[in-house]
Amino acid sequence: MDLFEYTKQINAKTNAPLAAKIRPKTLDDFVGQKHIIGKNKMLYRSIVADNLSSVIFYGPPGTGKTTLAKIIANTTKRPFVQLNATTAGIKDIKEVANKAVEQIAISQSKTILFIDEIHRFNKAQQDSLLPYVEDGTIVLIGATTENPYFEVNKALVSRSIIFQLKKLDIEDIKILINRAVFDKEYGYGNFKINISQEAIEFISNTANGDARTALNAIELAVLSTPKNEKGIININLDTAQECIQKRALNYDKDGDNHYNTVSAFIKSMRGSDPDAAVYYLAKMLYAGEDPKFIARRIVICASEDVGNADPHALQVAVAAAQAVDFIGMPEGRIILAQAVTYVSCAPKSNASYMAVEKAFSDVKNKTIKSVPNHLKDSYYSGAKELGNGIGYKYPHDFDGHYVKQQYLPDELVGTIYYEPTENGIEKRIKDLLFRLRGKN
């Protein structure tokens, strides 16, 4: 390492955020996640013994995924390489793999590759990792805030051990806050700081299990609070409230939270509760969810759960999706709210959805010989000689533009797929079908 590189690393440590400065360097300093990193746990033993196999750390932000990877880097005697999926590509992966092959030839030592935010790799990038993980050239450590069973290549998941990290307990956050304030080597222990218990409690609670959120608040409080006449920085409850102004939802970073919120959103619209639906809409938008994703969910609900009870619901939902794409945010939330409340309050019917599900089941499970001859195409050469189209009755030639004839295949005659409800406009459809089916 030359003088320039050494100076660069020293400056990086000096200018690093507080959360990076006080990041634990050893397993004994690691805070929280005792369910996976306790001394009698497999992960702890694997790291200490330096025999770790491929793993994926999955959990909300600020819970220790990257910290664990850094501790492994400090502990292992094997080559350790870090990539970030937001900036790395297939070329970088191949470069690491080529060097890993050379390393095995020289020292029989496998390279550990840590990929932060692995869920941001596309399918091709994830696929490019697979052969090297599969043949043992690389030991993979992936970190992701998204559920790996949804966002990571199934083959990679099957070849890795998944460790789920949880939001830190309030007491864990308090330990980190005190470490940040009073540690003289990595924290602010060389400053004269007086932090109230109320401030510690507030930040610990409001951080919502995210260590980084809490430490960023402490850093802001220390750097923005002037010293008093005695040279003391006083951090009280008012200061804490200013430095951590909103609760971190972590919605867009936590796969489970994401899917649970979306599920509650859809079920609230289906259950005709506009208040709950609007709340979940606001939660998703506040957390940074893609408005187009939300719009698609509304469109699906308008067809699946409202259906023909109010066909206008689908029109409103589709128009909202197009309008949001055209207008963007933040005004797009007004349009989404209109669609959400309309779909929520519309009469409900899943009859058309159930109809196609029943039909799919019959298509999949029943043997149907053929379309009835009179419905077959009769306009190509030789069709009529085969009997195609013979006997077909053109409905518009009859009174009421309707005539009784068979449309279903012989094996399904009498089957009813679409059963309209009494709700909304669909009641009129039900009355019409009752009359028409009665004629049959």
N, C-alpha and C positions, 0 to 999 in steps of 0.2 A: 504494500500500500504506500503510495507516494504522499508527500506532504499535503498536496492539494486535496486528495481524497480524504486524508485524515481530518484536515480542517473542515471539509464539507460535512463529515459525519458529526464532528463536535458541534458545529453550528446547527445542524438538524436537531440534535438532542436539546440544545439550548433553546431553540425557537419552537420546539414541538409543543402542542397543546398539553395541558395538565393531564388529561386522560392518558396520553401516550407516555408522559414522563413517569407517572406512578404505576404504569402497567407492571404487574407482578412478574418477577424474573424466574421464580421457582415455584414448584407445586405447593410448597408449604406456605407461600405467600398468597396463593390463589384464594379468592373469596367466593363462597357460594357453590352451587352445583354439587353438593355432597352426594347426591344420588348417583352421580357418574364418576366423580373424581375423589371420593373418600379413599382413605388409605387401604381399605380392604376391597376396593372395587377394581374390576378388570382393567379399566383405562389407566388408573393410577399405576398399577403393577406393570402394564405394558410400556408406559413411558419411562418408568424408573429402570426397567430391564432393557430398554432400547430395542424392543422387538415388536414395535407397533406395526400392525397391518393397515390396509387402506380403511379410512374412516371418513364419515361425513358428520360435521357438527352442524346441527340444525336448531335454530331458536331465534327469539326476538333480538333486536339490536341491543348492544350494551350489556350482554350477558356473559361474555367471556370466550366467544368462539376464536377470535383472532388471538386473544391472550393465550389460550391453550396452545395454539399453533406456535406462537413465539416461544413459549416455555419448552415445547418439544424441540424447537430449533436450538435453544440454549442447552438442552439436555443430551440430545443425540450426538453420536460420533459419526453419523452418516452424513453425506452431502445433503444440504437442505436448500431448496430453491422456492422462491415465492413468486406467484403471478397473480394479477388481479384480472378477473374476467371482463371487467369493463374496458380494459386497454389491451389485453393480450389476445392473440389469435392462434390459428393452427401453426403458423410458422414458428411462433415462440414455443409451442408445445413440442414440435419436432426438434428444435434446437436443444431443449432440455432433455428429450429422450435420447438424442444422439450422444450427448455428453454422459448421460446415465449409462448407456451401453459401454462407453469407454471406461467409465468408473468401475463397472462390474468386472471388466477384463483386467483392470489394474489391481483392484483391491477386493473384489468379490463383495463390494458394499453397494447396497441398493440406495438410490437417490430418493429422498422424500420431497415430493412436490406439493406445496400448499397453494391452493387456488381459492382466493377470497371471492365471495359472491359468485360461486360456481353456477348458480341458476341463471346467470346472465349470459353464459355461453349458449350459443344456438346448438341445434341438433348436430350439425356437421362438426362443430368444435368439440362437443362432448364425445361424439363417435371417434374422433381422432385420438382421444385419450385411451379408449378402451383396450386396444391391443397391448399397450405398454403396461397398463394395470393388470391385464389378464395374464401376461407372461412374467410378471414380477419385476420388470425393468424399473418401474416406478411404484413407490408407495404413495398413494394419493391421500392428501388431507383436503377435503372440501369444506368450505364454510358457506352456509346459506341461511337467509332469513325466511326462505320459502320452503314449503313442505317438499322434501326431495322426492317423495312418491308421486308428486304432481309435476315437478319442474326439472328433475334430473333423469337422464337416460336410465331406463330400467336395468339395462345390463350393468351400468356402473353401480347402481344402487345394490344390485344383487351381489356384487363383488366387494361391497364395503359394509362396515358395521356402522349403523346409524346411532348417533348419540344425540338425544334431544336435550337441549339446555332450556331452562325455564327462567322466567323473570326473577330477578333477585328479590329476596325478602327485604323488608324494610330494615331489618337489623343488619343485613349485609351491606346495604347502601350506607348506613350510618358508619360502619367500619371503614368504608372507603372514603367517606367525607372526613372523618377524623384523621385518616392516614394522609389525605391531601392537605389538610390544614396544618398538621403538626409534624409531619415527616421532614426532617432537615435536609436529607440528601436529595429526595425527589419531589417533595411537596413544598409547602410554604412555611416550613418550620422555622426558618431563619427570619421570618417576618413576625412582627408583633400583631397577632390577630386574636380578637375576642369574638367568638361566634356563639350566639345564644342557642340554648336548647330548642327554643321554639323554631328558630331558623333551620336547625338540623332536622327537626321533626317534619317541618313543612316540605323541605327539599326531598327528604327521604320518601315521603308519601306521594308527592307530586311527580317524582321521577318515573313512577309507574314501572318499577323494576328494571330501569335502564341506567346502568352505572354511568355511561357517557353523558346522559342528560344531567345527572346530578353533578358530575365533576365539571361539566361546562358551566353550570350555574355557579359553582364555587369559584371557578376561575374568573368569571365575569364579575362576581361580587368583590373579589380581592382586587382585581385590576381597576375597577371603576369606583371603588369607595375610597375617598380621601382619608388620610390619617388625621387623627385629632391632635390636639396640642401636645399630647404625650407620645405621639408617634404610633398610636395604636389604630388598627383598622377594625372598626366595630361592624360586625355583620349581624343585623337583627332581622326580625320577621319581615319588616317593610322592605328591606334590601333583598331578602330572599324572594319575595313576591315579585319584585321588579325583574329579577334575574331569571326567573323561570315562569314566564307569563301564562303558559298554557300546558295542560296535561298532554303528555306524549301518547297518542293513541296507539302507535305502532301498527295500525291496521294494514298499511300498505307494505309492511316489512314482515309480517307474520302470516304465513300461509293459512294456518288454521283459523286465525281471527278473520282473515279475508273471506274464506269460504263460509264461516259461521255467520258473518254479517250479511253476506249476499243471500244466504239461505233465509235468514230472518226477514230480510227486505222483501223477497219474493213471497214468503208465507204471509207477510202482513198485507201485501196487495191482494193476494188470493183470499185472505180472511176478511177483506173489506174494512180494514183499519187504516184510514189515510194518515192518522196521526203517527202511528208506529212506522208506517212506510216512509213518511217524510223524515222522521228522525233518522232512520237507517240511511236514507238518501243523503242527509246532511253529514252523517258520520263518514260515509264513503268519500264524499266530495272534500270534506275537511282534511281527510287523511291523504288526499292526493290521488284517489282512484281515477282511472281514465273515464271521462264522461261517456265516451263511445261504448265502453263495456257496460256501463249502467243502462244506457239507452237500449242496447241489445237485449238486456234482461227484461226491460219493460215491454219491448215488442213481443218477446216470447210469452210473457205472462198475459198480454192482451189477447193472444190467440189461444193459448192453452187453457187459461182459467176464465176468460170472459167469453171468448168465442162468439157464437151467433146470438148469444143473449143481448149483446150490444156490438154489432160489427163496427160501429164507429170507434170503438176503443183501439182497434188495430190501426185505423187511420190516424188517430191522435198520436199513438205511439210511434208510428213510422214517420209522421210529420215532425215529431219532436226529435227523433234521431237525426233527421236531415237538417233540422234547424240548428241543433247543437253543433253539428259538424260545420255548418255555415257561419254561425255566430261565435262559437267558442266560449271560453270562460272569461270572467265570472258570470256574465249574464245568462250563460247556458243553464245555470242552476234553476233559473225561473221557469224555463221551458220544461226542464225535467220534472220540476215540482208539479207543473200543470198536468203533465202526462201521468205522473204517479198518482195524484189525487183522483184523476178521472178514472184510471184503471181500477183503483181501490174502491171507488164508489159505484162502479158499473155493476149491473146484475151479472151473476156468474153462471157459467156453464162450461163443463169440460167434455160435453157430448161429442164434439168433433174430434177432440184429442183421443177420447176413448174409442171412437169409431175406427180411426186409423190404426190404433194399437191392436184392436180385435182383428182387423183385416190383415195386419202384418203377421199376427199369430197364425191365421189360417193359411196365408201364403207360405209360411215357413213349415207348417206341420201337416197340411193336407195335400193330398195328391189330386190335382185338378187336370182333367184330360185336355179340355180345350174351351175356347170361347164359343158360345152358341153360334151355329152356322149363320143365322140371319143377321148377326151383328158383325160378321167378318167383312173385310174389305172385298168389294166386288168390282173394283175398277181396274184391275190389271188383267192382262190377257189370260184367258183360261180359268178365271176365278169362278165364273158362273157355272162352268162345267163341273166344278168341284162342289157346287151347291152354296157357295158363299153369297150372302146377302139375300138369298131367296126367302121371301116371307117377311122381310123387315117392313114395319109400319112406320111411316113418317109422322111423328106426333102433330106437326103443324097442319096436317090434312084433316084433323079431327076436331070436334067441338071441345073447347077449353084447352086446345093444344096438348091434349093428353090422350093416350090410348093404352090399354092394357096389353103388355107383352113381357116376355122374359128377358131380363138383362144379366142376371147372375149366371155363372156356369151351372150346369145340371146338378153338380155335387153340392151346391150352396143354395139352391132354391129355397126360399123361405127364411134365409138368414137375415137378421137385422143387425146392422152395425151402428147406424146413427139413431140414437134415441134422444130426441130433443127434450129439454126440460120445460117447466112452466115459467121460466124466468125471462123477463124482458121480451125482446122481439122474438126470441126462440119459441114462445108460446104460439105465435102465429104460424111458425114453421111446423110446430107439432100438430096443430089443428089441420093444416094443409096435408101433411103426410098421413094423418089419420084417415082423412077422406080418400086420398089416393090409394093408400094401402088397403083400405076397405073395399075398393073396387077390384082389388086383385083376389 
